[in-house]
Amino acid sequence: MSFRIRAARDEDLQPLYEMAKLTGGGFTNLPPEKDALRAKLVRSHAAFARDEDGLFDDLFVLVLENVETGEVRGTCQIFTHVGQHWPFYSYRMGTVTKHSQELNRTFRAEILSLVNDLEGSSEVGGLFLHPGERAGGLGMLLARSRYLFIARHRARFAERILAELRGVIDEAGGSPFWDGVAGRFFGMNFQQADEFNATHGNQFIADLMPKHPIYTAMLQESARSVIGLPHPSGRAAMRMLESEGFAFENYIDIFDGGPTMTARTDNVRTIRDAKTVTVTAIGEGGAPAMLATGRLADFRVAYGRIEAHERGVTIDSGCATALGIAAGDEVFHVAR
């Protein structure tokens, strides 16, 4: 069974909606709301259609397609320049130190400060793989396809890149962090706030959230204990990000307290290691690799095998079929 990554199309709305209903909440970039998903596709189409290079406020939506059946079984997104339409808020974890001479004691308190430090970064997000396909490295294919897209269109992305991981969500779909912090100021539960943010943006956070730092010692234990922790289903994603060179630098999501991972764009392993070569033959054998071809709406990625020789490379026939390439075409690749 062969899969490829390609640009999302209008006819992908229904499978995207069906996958969105499976996320379990807290997945802001893939809301189970057809109008919101349709708006994402419209924005993505405009980004793919724009020929001009440069740093704009674009969104690219990619999907994972079964080459044999045409079924869409996963998706991911890339935001080129966050915080341009709506402010991009994070909590930054910090420490306040105070000393009492009378008591001869030093006190250190952890605080959360509402910041826009990451505004202007690019973002990778919206990654979801259908539960029926969680084998064979397809999650990795989705994740790393975003970095190959960035490498292929580097002038359209910022110098820093971030990834927000979903925080801990309880069995009822609520967020202990939201209940202990923001929920006290908004008069809505986590699911309501999450849905509102997905369709209207998070300006309401700026309007209603207190601007002073929050001392974590004043929060209930259920909220404190999940600060900076990913949802159990996101631990593998966190390890993948770390293997690419992302790090947790004390920024967390304002809704569920999940960790925000950051990296210098050019230091991301897949972006740094991607190489462009010419296909001189279609054959079998070679080393496992991720291969990509095309630009913008013609961009495609698939797993395959590649063997280098003096004048170019040989790639396997299955990958050549999935990508629609032949001898003489250009591909770029990284080791799998």
Summary of the structure (lengths in Angstrom):
residues: 336
radius of gyration: 21.6
end to end distance: 17.6
largest distance: 79.8
contacts: 1133
relative contact order: 0.15
helix: 33%
strand: 32%
